[in-house]
Amino acid sequence: MRKLFGKWMLLTGMVAGLCSCGGHQQSFDEVVAARRSVRSYDSAKKISEADVRTLIATAQEAPSWANVQATRYYVVMSDEKLKEVKGAMLNNQKTVADAPVLIVTTYRQGESGFFSGEAANEVGNGWGAFDAGLGNAFLVLKAKEMGFDTVIMGLRDAEALRGILGIHSKEVIMSVVALGYGTANPRRPERKNLDEVLTIF
């Protein structure tokens, strides 16, 4: 019963989309509007393991194919491992230079989009990537609600990361998420006109 109550409390907080910031509670729309891809961080401001656990627990609440939960998160916080991982970030090395936390997101092949080892449709392992993206979306929105900044990066040396973090060969390395306190406030990029991306029948 206690476990169920804890789950209920977590879900209630997520659905409400609220945080207390100087007495003002942010709505979900405010969190979405405030989130940006931030590419510079304050190296002096650290993030606790407890906060990281909260973020990953929220990411776990994202839907996944048949609830297989094939996404994995490798959180890099120690100085030694941060130095190694930052060295594998190719053109993103400047972006992550002062980030106190890096989160490597992967998914296990042959799970999302599969039944009894067979692909359920033509998308196949693409469902694993889809599920990982959903988890990242939950993660970055929760991070913003908690007062942190993030950027999701695709340019990285996947094989170097695999060796540094001991990532299984069955897992596809999707992205690296930088997490910290941003030192920049990027403007909101323009979005396409809604009718360019929306078709209603």
QUIJO-V634137 format. One record per pair of residues at least 6 apart in sequence whose ideal C-beta (glycine too) atoms are under 8 Angstrom apart, sorted by the first residue. I is the first residue (numbers start at 1). J is the second residue. Records with the same first field share a line. If there is no record, write none. Layout:
I = J, J
//
This chain:
10 = 57, 58, 61
11 = 61
14 = 58, 61, 142
17 = 26, 27, 28, 31, 145
18 = 25, 26, 27, 145
19 = 25, 26, 31, 145, 146, 147
21 = 147
26 = 34, 145
31 = 141, 144, 145
32 = 141
33 = 188
34 = 144
35 = 140, 141, 144, 150
36 = 149, 182, 185, 186, 188
37 = 150, 151, 152, 186
38 = 149, 150, 151, 178, 182, 184, 186
39 = 94, 95, 151, 178, 184, 186
40 = 95, 98, 182, 183, 184
41 = 97, 98, 99, 100, 149, 178, 180, 181, 182, 183
42 = 98, 180, 181, 182, 183
43 = 97, 98, 100
45 = 100, 180, 181
46 = 100
47 = 77, 100, 101, 148, 179, 180
49 = 77
51 = 146, 148
52 = 75, 77, 101, 103, 179
54 = 142, 146
55 = 139, 142, 143, 146, 179
56 = 73, 75, 103, 139
58 = 138, 139, 142
59 = 71, 73, 135, 136, 138, 139, 142
60 = 69, 135
61 = 138
62 = 71, 131, 134, 135, 137, 138
63 = 131, 134
64 = 70, 71, 112, 131, 134, 135
65 = 111, 112, 113, 127, 128, 130, 131
66 = 112, 115
68 = 111, 112
69 = 131
70 = 107, 108, 111, 112, 128, 131, 132
71 = 105, 106, 107, 128, 131, 132, 135
72 = 105, 106, 107, 108, 167, 171
73 = 103, 104, 105, 106, 135
74 = 103, 104, 105, 106, 165, 167
75 = 101, 102, 103
76 = 82, 85, 101, 102, 103, 104, 165
77 = 100, 101
81 = 164, 165
82 = 99, 100, 102
84 = 164
85 = 96, 102, 104, 161, 164, 165, 176
86 = 93, 96, 97, 99, 102
87 = 93, 160
88 = 156, 157, 160, 161, 164
89 = 95, 96, 153, 155, 156, 157, 176
90 = 155, 156, 157
91 = 155
92 = 153, 155, 156, 176
95 = 151, 153, 178
96 = 102, 153, 176, 178
98 = 180, 183
99 = 178, 179, 180
100 = 179, 180
101 = 178, 179, 180
102 = 176, 177, 178, 179
103 = 139, 176, 177, 179
104 = 161, 165, 167, 173, 175, 176
105 = 132, 135, 136, 173, 174, 175, 176, 177
106 = 132, 167, 171, 172, 173, 174
107 = 125, 128, 129, 131, 132, 171, 172, 174
108 = 128, 168, 170, 171
109 = 125, 128, 170, 171, 172
110 = 117, 125, 170
111 = 128
112 = 125, 127, 128, 130, 131
113 = 119, 120, 121, 123, 124, 125, 126, 127, 128
114 = 120, 124
119 = 125
123 = 130
125 = 172
128 = 172
129 = 172, 174
132 = 174, 175
133 = 174
136 = 152, 174, 175, 177
139 = 150, 177
140 = 150, 152, 177
143 = 149, 150, 179
144 = 150
147 = 181
148 = 179, 180, 181
149 = 179, 180, 181, 182
150 = 177, 178, 179
151 = 177, 178
152 = 175, 176, 177
153 = 175, 176, 177, 178
154 = 174, 175
156 = 173, 175, 176
158 = 173
161 = 167, 173, 176
162 = 169, 173
167 = 173
//
